[in-house]
Amino acid sequence: MEYRRLGSSGLKLSALGFGAWVTFGTSIGRSQARELIAQAFDAGVNFFDNAEVYAQGEAERIMGDVLADLRLPRDAWCVSSKVCFGAVEHPAPTQKGLSRKHVIEACEQALRRLRVEHLDLYYCHRPDPETPIEETVRAMDALVRQGKVLYWGTSEWPAEAIRDAANIARANGLHPPTMEQPEYNLLHRERVEVEYAALYSDLGIGTTIWSPLASGLLTGKYNDGVPDGSRMTTPGYEWLARRMSTAEGQARLQRVQRFVAVAKELGEKPAQLAIAWCLRNPNVSSVILGASRAEQLRENLGALELSQRLGADAFQRIEAATA
């Protein structure tokens, strides 16, 4: 495993992390989760990603039970949570958003579900237009000072808002955001590569990117339709299928088909190749993997070796195919 600094901080995360989105508490239960987390940790993964909203808190409960059951040394791994959407299906006004009340109470709830004394990483899952950024920054700073959060950051925030949060923190002697968690893959590049470009050097922001396979599109399994049991058939994720039915979705599918053809010419598996491409970006601190089967996780973990083995010409061909 390779370990990368989280931006300009001293924290080193595994280049490949493992997350609970879509899988924990929905398609897989505790025993499968235990197998996957053990497999990931044995492979050197030290970053496990979660959020209050994943399966309405059940994903965190499962992950917390598994991590406690495996008795892995607490100082050898990092766990995250995210706050904004709430952990119940129909949250009350005070059970969602980035108000001081919800940020702090959601942290306490995540600590209980994950069965830990502190969150290594804590993200503002989306911007909250109804809460002043300063209020959220001060709430995060309070949690850091209490030792309940070690590093805090954002997920899918506009670059301007991240910069505002950092400036507010530094002007008031508060802890600034350390990381962002954006979507990043061959089909979704502009935010990480263009919008955030100045943040890496100016603010020292690191990224822990999600959806390296574009919700499974880049595996090629949707090239001939939507297979049974896939993510697009999972209750609550019908929006993925709707996105595919649009003209833009069909154009994305054509790009995927060209990518899969290049992968075949290179003799590589599309999923591994797509993840390996993400790893080539030096501003990516960790690529979050999602898997529901041991063989799937094993294949995805192989992307690290592939990223180091393939030459620049191969990755240029991939980019040309998906442009």
ZIWOFEN-V439828 format. One record per residue. N is the residue number from 1. RES is the residue in one small letter. PHI is phi in whole degrees, 0 to 359 (999 if undefined). PSI is psi in radians with two decimals (* if undefined). OMEGA is omega as a letter, one per 20 degrees, with the letter a starting at -180 (* if undefined). Layout:
n->{N N}
res->{RES RES}
phi->{PHI PHI}
psi->{PSI PSI}
omega->{OMEGA OMEGA}
This chain:
n->{1 2 3 4 5 6 7 8 9 10 11 12 13 14 15 16 17 18 19 20 21 22 23 24 25 26 27 28 29 30 31 32 33 34 35 36 37 38 39 40 41 42 43 44 45 46 47 48 49 50 51 52 53 54 55 56 57 58 59 60 61 62 63 64 65 66 67 68 69 70 71 72 73 74 75 76 77 78 79 80 81 82 83 84 85 86 87 88 89 90 91 92 93 94 95 96 97 98 99 100 101 102 103 104 105 106 107 108 109 110 111 112 113 114 115 116 117 118 119 120 121 122 123 124 125 126 127 128 129 130 131 132 133 134 135 136 137 138 139 140 141 142 143 144 145 146 147 148 149 150 151 152 153 154 155 156 157 158 159 160 161 162 163 164 165 166 167 168 169 170 171 172 173 174 175 176 177 178 179 180 181 182 183 184 185 186 187 188 189 190 191 192 193 194 195 196 197 198 199 200 201 202 203 204 205 206 207 208 209 210 211 212 213 214 215 216 217 218 219 220 221 222 223 224 225 226 227 228 229 230 231 232 233 234 235 236 237 238 239 240 241 242 243 244 245 246 247 248 249 250 251 252 253 254 255 256 257 258 259 260 261 262 263 264 265 266 267 268 269 270 271 272 273 274 275 276 277 278 279 280 281 282 283 284 285 286 287 288 289 290 291 292 293 294 295 296 297 298 299 300 301 302 303 304 305 306 307 308 309 310 311 312 313 314 315 316 317 318 319 320 321 322 323}
res->{m e y r r l g s s g l k l s a l g f g a w v t f g t s i g r s q a r e l i a q a f d a g v n f f d n a e v y a q g e a e r i m g d v l a d l r l p r d a w c v s s k v c f g a v e h p a p t q k g l s r k h v i e a c e q a l r r l r v e h l d l y y c h r p d p e t p i e e t v r a m d a l v r q g k v l y w g t s e w p a e a i r d a a n i a r a n g l h p p t m e q p e y n l l h r e r v e v e y a a l y s d l g i g t t i w s p l a s g l l t g k y n d g v p d g s r m t t p g y e w l a r r m s t a e g q a r l q r v q r f v a v a k e l g e k p a q l a i a w c l r n p n v s s v i l g a s r a e q l r e n l g a l e l s q r l g a d a f q r i e a a t a}
phi->{999 256 239 235 293 279 61 267 285 269 284 253 255 296 301 244 256 223 240 255 301 76 266 297 82 238 270 228 256 295 294 292 298 298 299 289 294 297 297 296 297 297 275 103 293 236 234 242 257 208 198 301 279 294 53 50 92 294 299 289 298 296 298 297 298 293 298 291 293 286 56 287 300 300 277 255 215 238 229 236 220 226 234 168 279 92 248 236 296 235 293 288 306 272 258 210 88 239 294 305 301 288 303 285 291 295 297 301 293 295 300 291 295 276 59 229 268 209 266 289 228 223 249 277 297 207 295 239 295 266 240 302 302 299 298 292 300 293 294 295 300 299 293 296 294 280 81 272 224 265 223 237 200 230 219 62 269 298 302 298 290 298 297 300 299 294 293 298 298 290 288 244 68 254 283 277 295 257 212 233 239 259 289 206 196 299 259 215 239 299 298 290 270 246 299 269 308 281 290 295 275 289 246 73 287 256 232 242 273 244 58 296 257 54 56 94 303 285 281 89 287 259 296 244 121 261 287 297 81 277 301 290 258 285 306 96 240 297 300 294 294 297 298 291 280 278 298 296 297 292 294 299 296 295 296 297 298 293 297 299 296 294 301 295 296 280 75 240 281 305 298 299 294 294 290 300 298 300 294 288 281 292 271 269 280 206 260 275 268 230 207 243 223 299 292 294 296 300 297 294 296 290 296 295 297 294 297 273 271 285 273 298 297 295 289 294 296 296 294 294 291 258 297}
psi->{2.56 2.52 2.36 2.52 2.50 1.60 -2.32 0.09 3.03 -0.02 2.26 2.06 2.64 2.44 -0.47 2.11 -3.12 2.24 2.89 -0.03 2.35 -0.58 -1.05 2.19 -0.05 -1.29 -0.33 2.63 -2.86 -0.75 -0.71 -0.68 -0.67 -0.78 -0.75 -0.75 -0.71 -0.75 -0.77 -0.80 -0.71 -0.49 -0.02 0.02 2.26 0.15 2.06 2.10 2.45 -3.11 2.68 -0.60 -0.29 1.99 0.62 0.81 -0.28 -0.59 -0.69 -0.66 -0.76 -0.82 -0.74 -0.75 -0.75 -0.81 -0.66 -0.71 -0.65 -0.31 0.71 2.49 2.18 -0.53 0.09 -0.03 2.81 2.50 2.56 2.83 2.89 2.57 2.35 -0.92 -0.32 2.88 0.21 2.80 -0.73 1.42 2.52 2.89 -0.59 0.01 0.22 3.00 -2.95 0.52 2.77 -0.72 -0.92 -0.67 -0.80 -0.78 -0.62 -0.62 -0.81 -0.73 -0.71 -0.69 -0.72 -0.77 -0.72 -0.15 0.82 2.86 -0.31 2.69 2.27 -0.71 2.39 2.12 2.53 1.86 -0.54 2.86 2.65 1.76 -0.26 -0.04 2.24 2.42 -0.65 -0.66 -0.75 -0.74 -0.76 -0.62 -0.75 -0.73 -0.70 -0.73 -0.67 -0.78 -0.50 -0.14 0.19 -0.32 2.37 -0.75 2.41 2.70 -2.79 2.91 2.06 0.68 2.57 2.60 -0.68 -0.69 -0.66 -0.77 -0.70 -0.79 -0.75 -0.72 -0.70 -0.78 -0.84 -0.54 -0.38 0.21 0.57 2.89 2.15 2.91 2.49 -0.50 2.83 2.57 1.57 2.80 2.42 2.16 3.14 -0.37 -0.08 1.56 -0.44 -0.75 -0.84 -0.69 -0.47 -1.04 -0.72 0.04 -0.75 -0.32 -0.52 -0.79 -0.67 -0.72 -0.18 0.47 2.38 2.88 2.42 1.72 2.57 2.82 0.89 -0.33 0.22 0.93 0.60 -0.20 -0.74 -0.04 -0.34 0.00 -0.24 0.14 -0.47 0.42 -3.07 1.90 2.65 2.48 0.04 2.99 -0.60 -0.22 0.02 2.26 2.32 -0.19 0.49 -0.41 -0.48 -0.75 -0.69 -0.68 -0.66 -0.44 -0.17 2.92 -0.68 -0.69 -0.69 -0.61 -0.70 -0.70 -0.64 -0.66 -0.69 -0.74 -0.68 -0.68 -0.80 -0.64 -0.70 -0.72 -0.72 -0.72 -0.61 -0.21 0.50 2.75 2.33 -0.76 -0.83 -0.71 -0.70 -0.71 -0.71 -0.67 -0.75 -0.69 -0.34 -0.32 2.07 -0.27 0.01 2.02 -0.70 2.41 2.08 2.08 2.65 2.38 2.62 -0.08 2.61 -0.71 -0.57 -0.79 -0.72 -0.76 -0.78 -0.64 -0.43 -0.15 -0.49 -0.81 -0.67 -0.70 -0.50 -0.38 -0.69 2.55 3.00 -0.57 -0.64 -0.75 -0.51 -0.66 -0.69 -0.78 -0.65 -0.65 -0.54 0.06 *}
omega->{r a a r r a a r r a r r r a r r a a a a r a a r r a r a a a r r r r a r r r a a r r r r r a a a a r a a a a r r a r r r r a r r a a r a a r r a a a a a a r a r r a r a a a r a r a r a a a a r a r r a a r a a r r r a r r r a a r r r r r r r a a r a r r r a a r r a a r r r a r r r r r r a r a a r r r r a a r r r r a a a r r r r a a r a a r a r a r a r a a r r a r r r a a a a a a a a a a a a a a a a a a a a r r r a r r r r r a r a a r a a r a a a a a r r r a a r a r a a r a r r r r a a a r r r r r r a r r r a r r a r r r r r r a a r a a r a a r r r r a a a a r r r a r a r r a r r a a r r r r a r r a a r a a a a a r a a r a r r r a r a a a *}
